[in-house]
Amino acid sequence: MTPEPSMAHSAALERDAQQAHKDHKVAPGEIAIGVVIGRTSEYFDFFVFGIASVLVFPKVFFSFEPDQLTATLYSFAVFALAFVARPVGTVIFMAVDRKHGRSVKLTTALFLLGGSTAAISFLPSYASIGYASIWLLAGLRIAQGLALAGAWDGMASLLALNAPRERRGWYAMIPQLGAPFGFMVASALFSFFLVNLSTEDFLDWGWRFPFYCAFTINVVALFARLSLVASDEFRALMEKRSLEPVPVFELLRRHALDVWIGAFVPLAAFALFHLVTIFPISWLTLYTDRPAGEFLIVQFSGAIVCAGAICASGLIADQIGRRNTLLLSAGLIAMFAMGSIIAPLIFGESAIGQTMYVTVGFMILGLAYGQTAGAVTARLGSRYRYTGAALTSDLAWMFGAGFAPLVVLFLASRYGLAMVGLYLLSGAAATLLALFLDKSEMRQM
């Protein structure tokens, strides 16, 4: 039977990539570096959009709305679209992986991610083309979500599976370092332009530069990851561990309950994720006089604390187990949430209180987020681990983080900052319930 032209062409591309790297030997350290570089580029793209959703889009794309709160809520609605698109992207790109190979899938996804992010930098404003600018922004945001799902390469799972049993907590946290690193780069870029440009120049062209940089960053990340993914040794390791794509609907037929539990295990961390990064910028911009550029530097420092806490989570998990670490971090998030409920003035006019909130929040986020990668995929079995880890992550982001800035800003603007604590408390309750339902020690991650 003659293969279809598209499949034959894709197979040839896959073979060419493998031929180029056939003599490359993959060391565990290289996998770790590839994972961190890849995750950093992905988070950079998403944080650039998130920060701009507060500082830029309400004024550039929703300028028809005189109320800045309403304009920011519109902007956060567009922000959430990528998280809705991610599960769809997993369905699409797992099919691409099965038919055309992982290198083709990864190249397509990262070019789509970098290209869609960079394209935002060229979008005309609402004042220029009206509502068409919003539709274009929404379309590119959806493309970001689809692409991020396709950027799943299995390296995080491979890294954890090839780690010594007594060090699996440490190796599991390595991919999570991409989040604070990506936020640091994005916040530093925006802070630089905010501090050094007038408001008019920043809204005219300054905000576009971080988006434009995204394409270059993703190209660098692509080559770093392809040098691993396309090598014979990496392919052999993936096959040995049965980290191969399966149809998403087959996964759901056999492991729907496990996928749902897996999605809710990290909900506490994901609920906190945007409540210490994106939401605080929106609240301070709308309700205080503190300069956004200055506060982004505070958050940059918080991200450094977060990176240290992520590393600490690996050490703690190797001592007390991943499940106990997740229980501990969920409890800390619950305590942090209750503190936010009874002391909403921490987010008032006090710069010291705001800084303390962000710093403590980033520290707890690091402890919680450090061990969320594929928290229950051991229950899926080797055949379904690769696709299952991707889909559980997509669903966790959608339910825990995607709508957090929109929902919390809406509620807090009407009922007060205590709503921040209640939202976090609901995430902590969901995590604790999921861990109660899944009593495994998660040692095989």
ZIBEL-V497266 format. One record per residue. N is the residue number from 1. BURIAL is I if it has 9 or more other C-alpha atoms within 8 Angstrom, else O. Layout:
[[N & BURIAL] [N & BURIAL]]
This chain:
[[1 & O] [2 & O] [3 & O] [4 & O] [5 & O] [6 & O] [7 & I] [8 & I] [9 & O] [10 & I] [11 & I] [12 & O] [13 & I] [14 & I] [15 & O] [16 & O] [17 & I] [18 & I] [19 & O] [20 & O] [21 & I] [22 & I] [23 & O] [24 & O] [25 & O] [26 & I] [27 & O] [28 & O] [29 & O] [30 & I] [31 & I] [32 & I] [33 & O] [34 & I] [35 & I] [36 & I] [37 & I] [38 & I] [39 & I] [40 & I] [41 & I] [42 & I] [43 & I] [44 & I] [45 & I] [46 & O] [47 & I] [48 & I] [49 & I] [50 & I] [51 & I] [52 & I] [53 & I] [54 & I] [55 & I] [56 & I] [57 & I] [58 & I] [59 & I] [60 & I] [61 & I] [62 & I] [63 & I] [64 & O] [65 & O] [66 & O] [67 & O] [68 & I] [69 & O] [70 & O] [71 & I] [72 & I] [73 & I] [74 & I] [75 & I] [76 & I] [77 & I] [78 & I] [79 & I] [80 & I] [81 & I] [82 & I] [83 & I] [84 & I] [85 & I] [86 & I] [87 & I] [88 & I] [89 & I] [90 & I] [91 & I] [92 & I] [93 & I] [94 & I] [95 & I] [96 & I] [97 & I] [98 & I] [99 & O] [100 & I] [101 & I] [102 & I] [103 & I] [104 & I] [105 & I] [106 & I] [107 & I] [108 & I] [109 & I] [110 & I] [111 & I] [112 & I] [113 & I] [114 & I] [115 & I] [116 & I] [117 & I] [118 & I] [119 & I] [120 & I] [121 & I] [122 & O] [123 & I] [124 & O] [125 & I] [126 & I] [127 & O] [128 & O] [129 & I] [130 & I] [131 & O] [132 & O] [133 & I] [134 & I] [135 & O] [136 & I] [137 & I] [138 & I] [139 & O] [140 & I] [141 & I] [142 & I] [143 & I] [144 & I] [145 & I] [146 & I] [147 & I] [148 & I] [149 & I] [150 & I] [151 & I] [152 & O] [153 & I] [154 & O] [155 & I] [156 & I] [157 & I] [158 & I] [159 & I] [160 & I] [161 & I] [162 & O] [163 & I] [164 & O] [165 & O] [166 & O] [167 & I] [168 & I] [169 & I] [170 & I] [171 & I] [172 & I] [173 & I] [174 & I] [175 & I] [176 & I] [177 & I] [178 & I] [179 & I] [180 & I] [181 & I] [182 & I] [183 & I] [184 & I] [185 & I] [186 & I] [187 & I] [188 & I] [189 & I] [190 & I] [191 & I] [192 & I] [193 & I] [194 & I] [195 & O] [196 & O] [197 & I] [198 & O] [199 & O] [200 & O] [201 & I] [202 & I] [203 & I] [204 & O] [205 & O] [206 & I] [207 & I] [208 & I] [209 & I] [210 & I] [211 & I] [212 & I] [213 & I] [214 & I] [215 & I] [216 & I] [217 & I] [218 & I] [219 & I] [220 & O] [221 & I] [222 & I] [223 & O] [224 & I] [225 & I] [226 & I] [227 & I] [228 & I] [229 & I] [230 & I] [231 & I] [232 & I] [233 & I] [234 & I] [235 & I] [236 & O] [237 & I] [238 & I] [239 & I] [240 & O] [241 & I] [242 & O] [243 & I] [244 & I] [245 & I] [246 & I] [247 & I] [248 & I] [249 & O] [250 & O] [251 & I] [252 & I] [253 & O] [254 & O] [255 & I] [256 & I] [257 & O] [258 & I] [259 & I] [260 & I] [261 & I] [262 & I] [263 & I] [264 & I] [265 & I] [266 & I] [267 & I] [268 & I] [269 & I] [270 & I] [271 & I] [272 & I] [273 & I] [274 & I] [275 & I] [276 & I] [277 & I] [278 & I] [279 & I] [280 & I] [281 & I] [282 & I] [283 & I] [284 & I] [285 & I] [286 & O] [287 & O] [288 & I] [289 & O] [290 & I] [291 & O] [292 & I] [293 & I] [294 & I] [295 & I] [296 & I] [297 & I] [298 & I] [299 & I] [300 & I] [301 & I] [302 & I] [303 & I] [304 & I] [305 & I] [306 & I] [307 & I] [308 & I] [309 & I] [310 & I] [311 & I] [312 & I] [313 & I] [314 & I] [315 & I] [316 & I] [317 & I] [318 & I] [319 & O] [320 & O] [321 & I] [322 & I] [323 & I] [324 & I] [325 & I] [326 & I] [327 & I] [328 & O] [329 & I] [330 & I] [331 & I] [332 & I] [333 & I] [334 & I] [335 & O] [336 & I] [337 & I] [338 & I] [339 & I] [340 & I] [341 & I] [342 & O] [343 & O] [344 & I] [345 & O] [346 & I] [347 & I] [348 & I] [349 & O] [350 & O] [351 & O] [352 & O] [353 & I] [354 & I] [355 & I] [356 & O] [357 & I] [358 & I] [359 & I] [360 & O] [361 & I] [362 & I] [363 & I] [364 & I] [365 & I] [366 & I] [367 & I] [368 & I] [369 & I] [370 & I] [371 & I] [372 & I] [373 & I] [374 & I] [375 & I] [376 & I] [377 & I] [378 & I] [379 & O] [380 & I] [381 & O] [382 & I] [383 & I] [384 & I] [385 & I] [386 & I] [387 & I] [388 & I] [389 & I] [390 & I] [391 & I] [392 & I] [393 & I] [394 & I] [395 & I] [396 & I] [397 & I] [398 & I] [399 & I] [400 & I] [401 & I] [402 & I] [403 & I] [404 & I] [405 & I] [406 & I] [407 & O] [408 & I] [409 & I] [410 & I] [411 & I] [412 & I] [413 & O] [414 & O] [415 & O] [416 & I] [417 & I] [418 & I] [419 & I] [420 & I] [421 & I] [422 & I] [423 & I] [424 & I] [425 & I] [426 & I] [427 & I] [428 & I] [429 & I] [430 & I] [431 & I] [432 & I] [433 & O] [434 & I] [435 & I] [436 & O] [437 & O] [438 & O] [439 & O] [440 & O] [441 & O] [442 & I] [443 & I] [444 & O] [445 & I]]
